[in-house]
């Protein structure tokens, strides 16, 4: 055993990495089970033996048992025992972790006295329909509201119960513009008038209404801008009301007019320019004297700028060629979703000024993406939201490119170099000593990582680097044992 390596700065995170390491020998797994510290990640392993499971159950250590309940590879008999556990958080974890479980498990959980257990059960798509239907009459409104959001294809009888629930939050969840799953439900036609009359369901009901000119004019004056937004998108919207909504004080509503296929181009340009010119940083009005409604409206107006960039317009995707040179990013982005573009249009969109357009086009026409274009698209990738995904995940780069990127000035690009399984040792060592922790983490699991570099990464000042190194299946057993000894495990 190597006993002269450095002591990890983040020893507990290293142990968490070892708990996830698929190559951890069973005897070391057993030692982690008996450790009784941390959050019990070892109980999430897919390779737990029956005797280890029994030891966890008998331990009485909450985090071990809770993690075991979340384990998706548990035998059914063990889940049934956990479903009767005295701790409601353990039972709730069973409801989260069980996949494709037999009916008897759901029958036990459906009547659990803890509402959170039933909330988790209401989010499942593998619970028998007759059992889910019982949740529509659950005494806790949060359970009923959760069911309404998640069971979008519930039988009509169940939807009726939820749409007419006495609690506002349940009706709002049952008649909404957003659900947790697709396809979105359609309310029974005979309920639509009542849903429109109800302030908490009106927004979600608009799209399902027959929009007569009188109704459109009345709803276009609704004080709730979300109602007006739904009117602005309605396919039966009369042009006269559309033109009124094009000047709505809410930028969110004007976006709804902007996205319509029948909006005249001068009007569309006017809306676009107005929203862009009205953009203000959130700091301009956060902390001011606005009341809650006004603050929400200001935030929505701010978000309208981002929405204009990210709209997905099916009618543009269906007829993309007229829009590949559109001045609107969302039009070009929607066109890039098409798989029927000619090669010259694809090339144009692969060279678009916007990162999202380029990336979308590359994903829909990977056969037309050469290595240089793939590198350029990944290098310029600028997601609107934080994500671990990057274009190189679907547009793999050749080894020659990956090795060149090992010395790239941009650490984000250097992170790609370890994707070459045959990366030269000297390059791996240089990346393992990189000043950027994300680069060190990217190389930490490389199969050719030298032992001295591995020891240094286990003691890295970044907990994520250390944990990733410990989770690598190539970590020698002797090194695992050294780490266990250092932690007193």
CORURJO-V403259 format. One record per backbone hydrogen bond with DSSP energy under -1.0 kcal/mol. NH is the residue of the N-H (numbers start at 1). CO is the residue of the C=O. E is the energy in kcal/mol with one decimal. If there is no record, write none. Layout:
nh & co & e
NH & CO & E
NH & CO & E
//
This chain:
nh & co & e
14 & 10 & -1.9
15 & 11 & -2.0
16 & 12 & -1.7
17 & 13 & -2.0
18 & 14 & -2.4
19 & 15 & -2.3
20 & 16 & -1.0
24 & 21 & -1.7
29 & 25 & -2.1
30 & 26 & -2.3
31 & 27 & -1.6
32 & 28 & -2.0
33 & 29 & -2.2
34 & 30 & -1.7
35 & 32 & -1.2
43 & 40 & -2.0
44 & 41 & -2.2
45 & 42 & -1.5
53 & 49 & -2.3
54 & 50 & -2.1
55 & 51 & -1.9
56 & 52 & -2.3
57 & 53 & -2.5
58 & 54 & -2.0
65 & 61 & -2.2
66 & 62 & -3.0
67 & 63 & -2.2
68 & 64 & -2.3
69 & 65 & -2.1
70 & 66 & -1.1
71 & 68 & -1.1
79 & 75 & -1.8
80 & 76 & -2.4
81 & 77 & -1.4
82 & 78 & -2.3
83 & 79 & -2.4
85 & 82 & -1.9
91 & 87 & -1.7
92 & 88 & -2.5
93 & 89 & -1.8
94 & 90 & -1.8
95 & 91 & -1.8
96 & 92 & -1.5
97 & 93 & -2.9
98 & 94 & -2.4
105 & 102 & -1.2
106 & 102 & -1.0
107 & 103 & -2.5
108 & 104 & -1.4
109 & 105 & -2.1
110 & 106 & -2.4
112 & 109 & -2.0
117 & 114 & -1.0
118 & 114 & -1.1
119 & 115 & -2.4
120 & 116 & -2.2
121 & 117 & -1.9
122 & 118 & -2.1
124 & 121 & -1.6
132 & 128 & -2.2
133 & 129 & -2.4
135 & 132 & -1.3
136 & 133 & -1.2
137 & 134 & -1.6
138 & 135 & -1.7
144 & 140 & -1.6
145 & 141 & -2.9
146 & 142 & -2.3
147 & 143 & -2.3
148 & 144 & -2.2
149 & 145 & -1.9
150 & 146 & -2.2
151 & 147 & -3.0
152 & 150 & -1.6
154 & 151 & -1.2
159 & 155 & -2.2
160 & 156 & -2.6
161 & 157 & -1.6
162 & 158 & -2.1
163 & 159 & -2.9
164 & 160 & -1.3
165 & 162 & -1.2
171 & 167 & -2.0
172 & 168 & -2.8
173 & 169 & -1.6
174 & 170 & -2.0
175 & 171 & -1.8
180 & 149 & -1.9
191 & 188 & -2.0
195 & 191 & -2.3
196 & 192 & -2.4
197 & 193 & -1.5
201 & 198 & -1.3
202 & 198 & -1.5
205 & 201 & -1.5
206 & 202 & -1.4
208 & 205 & -1.5
209 & 206 & -1.8
212 & 210 & -1.4
216 & 212 & -2.9
217 & 213 & -2.3
218 & 214 & -2.1
219 & 215 & -2.9
220 & 216 & -2.0
221 & 218 & -1.2
222 & 219 & -1.8
228 & 224 & -1.7
229 & 225 & -2.2
230 & 226 & -1.8
231 & 227 & -2.0
232 & 228 & -2.4
233 & 229 & -1.1
234 & 231 & -1.1
237 & 234 & -1.6
242 & 238 & -2.4
243 & 239 & -2.3
244 & 240 & -1.2
245 & 241 & -2.5
246 & 242 & -1.5
247 & 244 & -1.6
248 & 245 & -1.8
254 & 250 & -1.8
255 & 251 & -2.0
256 & 252 & -1.2
257 & 253 & -1.3
258 & 254 & -2.6
259 & 255 & -2.0
260 & 257 & -1.4
268 & 264 & -2.5
269 & 265 & -2.7
270 & 266 & -2.0
271 & 267 & -2.4
272 & 268 & -2.5
273 & 269 & -2.8
274 & 270 & -2.2
275 & 271 & -2.3
276 & 272 & -2.3
277 & 273 & -2.5
278 & 274 & -1.5
279 & 276 & -1.1
284 & 281 & -2.0
285 & 282 & -1.5
286 & 282 & -2.1
288 & 285 & -1.6
295 & 291 & -2.6
296 & 292 & -2.5
297 & 293 & -2.2
298 & 294 & -2.3
299 & 295 & -2.4
300 & 296 & -2.6
301 & 297 & -2.5
302 & 298 & -2.1
303 & 299 & -2.5
304 & 300 & -1.3
307 & 303 & -2.5
308 & 304 & -2.2
310 & 306 & -1.4
311 & 307 & -1.2
317 & 313 & -2.0
318 & 314 & -2.2
323 & 320 & -2.5
324 & 321 & -1.1
326 & 323 & -1.6
332 & 328 & -1.8
333 & 329 & -3.0
334 & 330 & -2.2
335 & 331 & -2.3
336 & 332 & -1.9
337 & 334 & -1.0
338 & 335 & -1.7
346 & 342 & -2.1
347 & 343 & -2.6
348 & 344 & -1.8
349 & 345 & -2.2
350 & 346 & -2.4
352 & 349 & -1.4
358 & 354 & -2.2
359 & 355 & -2.7
360 & 356 & -2.4
361 & 357 & -2.4
362 & 358 & -2.2
363 & 359 & -2.0
364 & 360 & -1.4
365 & 361 & -1.1
368 & 365 & -2.0
369 & 366 & -1.6
374 & 370 & -2.7
375 & 371 & -2.4
376 & 372 & -2.2
377 & 373 & -2.7
378 & 374 & -2.2
379 & 375 & -2.7
380 & 376 & -1.8
381 & 378 & -1.1
393 & 390 & -2.5
394 & 391 & -1.8
395 & 391 & -1.7
402 & 398 & -2.3
403 & 399 & -2.5
404 & 400 & -1.6
405 & 401 & -2.3
407 & 404 & -1.5
408 & 405 & -1.9
414 & 410 & -1.9
415 & 411 & -1.6
416 & 413 & -1.5
417 & 414 & -1.1
419 & 416 & -2.2
420 & 417 & -2.1
423 & 420 & -1.6
428 & 424 & -2.2
429 & 425 & -2.7
430 & 426 & -1.6
431 & 427 & -2.4
432 & 428 & -2.3
434 & 431 & -1.5
440 & 436 & -1.7
441 & 437 & -2.5
442 & 438 & -1.7
443 & 439 & -1.6
446 & 443 & -1.8
449 & 446 & -1.7
454 & 450 & -2.3
455 & 451 & -2.5
456 & 452 & -1.8
457 & 453 & -2.1
458 & 454 & -2.1
459 & 455 & -1.1
460 & 457 & -1.5
466 & 462 & -2.1
467 & 463 & -2.5
468 & 464 & -2.3
469 & 465 & -2.2
470 & 466 & -2.0
471 & 467 & -1.6
472 & 469 & -1.0
475 & 472 & -1.9
480 & 476 & -2.0
481 & 477 & -2.6
482 & 478 & -1.8
483 & 479 & -2.1
484 & 480 & -2.2
485 & 481 & -2.2
486 & 482 & -2.4
487 & 483 & -1.9
489 & 484 & -2.8
//
